[in-house]
Amino acid sequence: MPPQVSAPSEADSPLLPSLESLIARSSKRTRSLFSLPPPPHSNSVASLHFNPTDPSTSEPIKSHLRSKISSEYADARTLPPAILAQQAGPGPAKPSTSNSNPSSQHSRKRPHDSLLSGLIDEIDGTKKAANGSSTTTTTTTTTPSHSSTALTLRQPAPSSYSNVSNQAGGGSTGLLSSALIHKKEMASRAAKPTFHPQWKLSRVISGHLGWVRSVAVEPGNKWFATGAGDRMIKIWDLASGELKLSLTGHISTVRGLAISPRHPYLFSCGEDKQVKCWDLEQNKVIRSYSGHLSGIYSLSLHPTLDVLVTAGRDASARVWDMRTKAQIHVLTGHRATIASVVTQDSDPQVITGSMDATVKLWDLAAGKCVTTLTHHKKSVRALAIHPREFTFASGSTGGRNIKTWKCPEGILVNNASHDTIVNTLSVNADGVLFSGGDNGSLKFFDYGTGTPFQSAEDIPQPGSLDAEAGVFCSAFDQTGTRLITGGADKTVKVYKEM
């Protein structure tokens, strides 16, 4: 039989405070918090008559500050040792002007901040009031080493700007003047964009029956090649815009073209998973490179080695020996389609941009990734290498979506903004960065500063839909004075400097 437990007696139960006293205490505290006179840091006339020794005016403000400090600054009262070490860093102490010229020191302090600082210090325990005298007329000069300085109202360090502004008018006006002077100096030290002439449409070339997805200019600057969704590769005269040759062989959209500067070869790749090498002396395919598991979206020739790099929808970049057709490396690591690949003769020799929003820099000799850049927020569809500097640019979609990087580490240099999906980027030797958007917008930037200097719209040709205004590919000629673009209206447009 379980033991019976007796009910607790009234003498054993703890005594609770009466509800009336709790209500009275809460009402008193609410009144002290919300029925405040003007605080000492306000600019009202009543705050000028604030008396810190009068409990009727000081106690409500202290209660309000005490509640605010407890709710918002409780975590900052004691800082970790690492941050304390940074606050008290090595170096010479700042020169003090309190002894040399106390009148000027006092003129730089605003009295309302001094009153508020005194109240905060009194609440925080860093300063004690003595004999009922006012402790709010001086600011705190020292704080304990274990306490945070987050609640201390810091005065600006004396400088030539503040001296000039104090002579001119002093007070908050002087602080504003010094801030404006500092802002002007920072603006004068900022890099200024280089002047570039405007660009205008010079020629519209029709001939393709599908979206123009790739373009490449011959190293001799006499002709250029385009590849399109009609599975054709067309070669055009650069001066006149006349069609010189059409090459057939792909069974799907031609997505990449590259012309060798050392051999009479034209390389092409497409969504049919094929990479072809065309002999321009015989105008036929002499080599094919097989190995990709899906469509190939980009192609690049190494500038000094007989090496070809292709990348596509199988999230891999493959390095081919141009002559033997051997697959040297398979560069894996991206988690989505590689939309763009570029090569250069110095490390990193291969750079890839993927739809997993990353840019990877590769060591060509080892076949391994050296650096992964994760600054982009969305898919990276375009890459462009500066022809003279050791830098490159990448483009994606969203705000501040064009970034320039310094090699070999991949250090971010500049940000630029093109408010659309960036499909193509091109850079010339004069420092003009061109960006072509998926909505048909064209934007020209100063490469050194990322400052835009011209915006335009791609006009669809008659017979095309308004939605067919996207720009898919672009390339500057060898002189950098003409820009060739291909778009969704199946035409090739040539722009030149005005």
N, C-alpha and C positions, 0 to 999 in steps of 0.2 A: 504494500500500500504506500503510494508516494506521500512524502511529508507535506503537510499543509503549511503554506506560507501566509503569514499574517500580513494584513494591509499596513502600510506605513502610517505611523501616527502623525498628527499635525506638528508635534515637536521635532520629528526627524526630518520633515520636508524643509528645503531651504526657503528662506523668505525672499520674495521677489519685490522689487521696488514698485511703488504704486504707479498706475498708469497716468495719473494726473501730473506727477513730477516729470515723467518722461516727455509728456506733451508740452509741458511748460518749458523744459530745457530745449526741446527741438524748436519750439516757436521762437525762443530767445536767440538761438543760434541762427535760425533763418532770417530773423530781423537784422542781426548784426552783419550777415553776409550780403543781403540784398538791398538794405536801406543805407547806402553809403553816401557820405559826402564826396565831392570831387576828389579823386586821388591826387597825390602830390605831384605826379608826373604830367597831369593834364595842363592845358594852357588856359583854363578858365580863370576868371578873376577870383573866384572863391578859393581856388587852390593856393593863391598867393598868401592867404591868411591862415593856412594850415599850421596848427600848433602841435608839435609832437608831444608836448608835455600834457596836453589836455586829453584825458581818457575818452571823452565823448567823441572826439574826432580821430584819435589814433587807434583805439581798440578795434573799431569796426574794420579799419583798413588792415590792421595786423591780422585779424581773423580771416579776412578775405585772402590776403597774401599767404597766410599759413595753409589755408585750404588749397590754394593753387599750387603751392610748392609741394605739398604732400601728394596731390593727384597727378601733377605733370612732371615734376623734377625729382621724384623720389629715387629713380634709378640712376640719376646723374650726380647724386650727392657724393658718392664715393666711387672714384674711377679705378679701373684695373691698374696694376703696377706698370704695365707696358705703356699705357696712355699717359700716366703720370710722368714716366721717364721722358716721353716725347714733349710734354709740356715744359718740363724743366730741362731743356736741352743744353748741351755745352755751348760755350761762346761767351763773349764779353757782355756784361750787364748793360742795359740801356742807360744812357745818361739821364740823370734825374735833374730836373730844373726846379724842384721844390725849394731848395735852399738859395739858389742863385737869384731867382726873381719870383717871389711868392705872389706878387700882385698879378703878374701875367699868368701864372699857374692857376690862380683862382678865377681869372677872367675866362679861361678856357673851359671851366666846369659849369655846367648848367645847374642851377640850384635845385630844380625839380628832380633831376637825376640823383643829386646828392641826397635829398630827402628819401627818395625811394631806395637808394642803395643802403642808407643807414637803417631803414626798417628791415630790409632783407637780411642785412648782417646781424641785426638784433634777433630776428627770428631764427636765423641759421645758427646762432651761437658763436659766431666768429668775433662779435664785439659785445661787450657788456656795458650797460648804462651805469654811470656812477653818480650817486647822490641826487638822483632825479634830474640831472643836467641833460641838456639836449645833446644827443649823440648823432644827430642826423645832419649836422652841418659840415661834416668831413667825410670824404670817401675812404673806402678800405684800401690800404696800401699793402697789407700782407695777409695771407690766408694760410691756414694750417696745411702742412704737406699732405695730410691724409684726406683732405676735403677737396671737393670739386670746385672749380671756379666757374661753373655753369651759371650760377646765380649772381655773379658779380658783374656790375655794369662797368664795362671797360671803357676807359677814355682813350682817344686816339693819341698815338705817339707824336710828340712835337716834331714838326718838319718845317721846311721852308714854305710849303704851301699853306700850312695853318698859320704861320707867322704873318704871311702876306695877307691872308684872309682876315686874321684878327685885326691887323692894322686897318683893313678896309671897312670892317663892320663888326667882326667878332660874332660869337654865339653860333646858333644853328645855321645862319647865313654863311658864316665862314667855313663850317664843315661842308656845306653844300658846294661852295665854291672850290674847295680843295678836291672834292670828289669829281667835279666837272673837269678840273684841270688834269687830274689823273686819268680820267676817261679819254680826254683828248690826246694825251701823250701815248696811251696804249693804242689808240686808233692810228696815230702817226707812225708807230713802230710796226703795225701790221703790214703784211705783204700786200702790195698793190698789184692788181691784175695788169697784164700786158695788153696793149691795144692790139686788136685784130680787126681787119676789114670784114664787112658784112658779106654774106654768101647769097647768091641768087640762082634760080633754076636756069640752066643753060640749054639743055636738050632733053627730050623725052624719046626713048627708043622703044618701039613695039616690035614684037616678034614671037615672044613666048606665048604658049597656050595655057600656062599654069602659073601659080605663085612663084615668083623669083626668090629662091631661098639661099643662093650663094653667089659670090662674086670674087674674082681674083684678078690682079693687074700684073701684066708681064713685066719682068725686071727691066727690059729695054724701053718700057713706057710707050710702046707702039700699039698694043692691042690689049684687050681684057676679055675674060671668059665669064659666063654666067651659067648657073644651073638652076633648073626650075622643076615645078611639079609636073610638067609635061614629059619628064624623063629625058630631056634634051640638054646637051651642053652646047652653047652657042658662043662663038668667038667673034668679037666686034672690033672694028677699027676705032681707036681711041680718038683720033682727030676728027673723023667724019661721022662716026656712029654707024657706019655701014656694016652689014652682016658679011663676014668673011668665010665662016665655016660652021657647020652643024655636026655634032658627034652624037651618035646613038649607040646604046649598049646597055644602059641601066633599065631595069624593069620597074623602078619606082622612083620617087622624088629624089633628085640630086641635092644633097644637103651640105656638101663640103667640096671646095676646090682649092688646089694649091699648085703653083707653077714653080718648077725648080730653077734656081738661078745658075746652076752649073751644068745642067743637062737639058736636052730638048724634050723634057717630060712634063706632062700634065697629069696630076693625080686627082681622082674624084672618088667620092663616097656617097652612099645613099641609104634610103630606108630599106633597100633590098638586101642589106647585110654584106654588100660587096664593096671592095676597094679596088679601083682599077688604075693602072698606069698606062697612059696614052703616049705613044711616040708621035710627036708633032711633025716629024719628017715624013712619016708614013700614014699619019692620021688613023691609027688603029691601036687597039689594046694589045700591049705586049706582055703585061703581067697582071695577075689578080692575086689578092691577098685575102685568104679565108681564115676565119677563126671567131669572128664576132657572133654572138648568140641572138642578137636582135638588131634593130635599125641603128645605123651609124649617123650621128648628128654633127660631128665636127672632125676636122682633119687639119694637121699642121706638119710642115716640113721643118726639120732642123736646119738652121742657117749654115752650119759648117760641116756637119756629119751627114753621111748617106743614110739617114734614119727618118722614118715616117711614123707619126703618132696619130692614132685614130681613137675616137671615144664615142660612146653612144648609149643606147637605152639599156644595155646590160650592166650599167654602173661600173664599167671597167674601161681603162685606157690601155691600148695595146701598142707596143713599140715594135716596128717592123724594120728589118734590114731591106733597104730599097732594092738591092740587086738580087739577093738570094731568096727573097720572100720569106725568110725565117722570122719567126716571132721571138724577139729578144726578151721582152718583159711583158707581163700582164700586171698593170698597176691597179690593184684592188684596194678598196677602203671606203669608197663612197657608198651611201645607202640608197641612192636614187640615180636617175638618169644624169649622165654627164653631158651638159648642153654645149660646153665650149672647152677647147684645149688650145694652148699656145706654147711655143717653144722659143728658146733663146740660147745663145752660145755660152752663157755663164750660168753658174748655179744660182737658183734652181733652174735647170734646163727645161723642165716640163711643169706647166701650171694648168690645173683643171678647175673648172667651175661647174657645180652640180646643182640639181634641183633639190638636194637635201640642205640647201642654204649654206653650204661651206665651199671654201676655196682651198685646194691642197697644193702644196709645193713639193715637188718630187726630186729625189736624187736619181739622175738617169743611170749612173754607173751601178749603183746598188739596187735600183728598182724599188726603192722604199720611199715612203712619205716622210718628209722632213718637218713640215709645219702644216697645221690645219688652222685656217682663219675662219672664225665663227661670228664675225661681226654682222653679217647680213642676216636678216630675219626671214627672208623668203628666197625662192629659188634663184640661183645665179645663172643667167642665160648668156651673158656676154663677157668676154675678156679682151683686153687690148694692151699690147706692149708698146711703150714709147720707143721710137726708132733710135733715139740718141741717149736718153737717160736710162739709168738702171732701175726703172720703175715700171709699174703696170697698173691698169685700171680694171675694175669689175663692176658689173651692173646687174641689178635685180629689180624688184618691184617694191612699192611703198615709199614712205618718206625718207629722205637722205639716202637714196638707194644707189648712188654711184660713188665709189670709193677708190682712191688712189693709194698705192702701196709702194713701199721701198724694199727693194731686194738687197741681200738675200734673206733677211730675217722675216720679211713680211710685216713691216712696221706701217701702221696706218698713218697716212700723210694728210689727206684732205677728204672732206665729204662734199658731195653735191646732190642736188635733188632734181629728179625728173618724175613728175607725178603720173606715172603710168608704168606698164611693164616694159622694161628695157630689153629689146631683142638684139640690138647690135651696138657695138662701140668701135670707134676708130680714132686714132691719134696720128697727127702728122708731125714733122720735125719742127714746125713753128710753134708748137704748143697749143694747137687747137684740138679739143676733144669733142667728137661728135657722138650724139646719142640718138638712136632711132627707136621710137615707141610703138607699141602694139596698136595704139589708137591713131597712128598716123602723125603724131607730133614729132617735130625735129627740134633738137636743142644743141646749141654750140656753147662750149665752156672754155674758159682759160684753164689750161691743164695745171699750171703752177699753183693757182689759188682756188680752183673749183668754182669760180664766179661765172655765171652764164652771161653771155653778151649778145645772143640772138636766139629767138624762138620763132618757129614757123610751123606750118601745117602742110602735110602731104596731100595734094589735091588729086582725088581719084580721076582717072581718065573717063571720057564719055563712054557710056555703055557699062560701066562698073557700078556696083552698089556703093552707097556711102560707107557701109561697114568695111569695104575692101580698101581701106586706107592705111593698113599696117605696113611698117617698114621692117623687113626681115634681115637684110644684110647690107653691108656698106664697106667701102674701101677707098682710101685716098690713092691717087696715082703717085708715081715715084717723086714728082716734084712737090707734092703736097698742096697744089693749087687747084686741083679738081677732085671732087667727091662723087663717087658712083654709088647709087643706092638701088636696091631691088625691093619690090613690095607686093602687096596682095592684089593690086590692079593689073598684074602681069606685065608691067612695063619696067624699064630701066631708066632711071633719071640721073642726069649729070648736072652737078652744081659746080659753080666756080666763084672765085672771089670777085667782088665788085671793084 
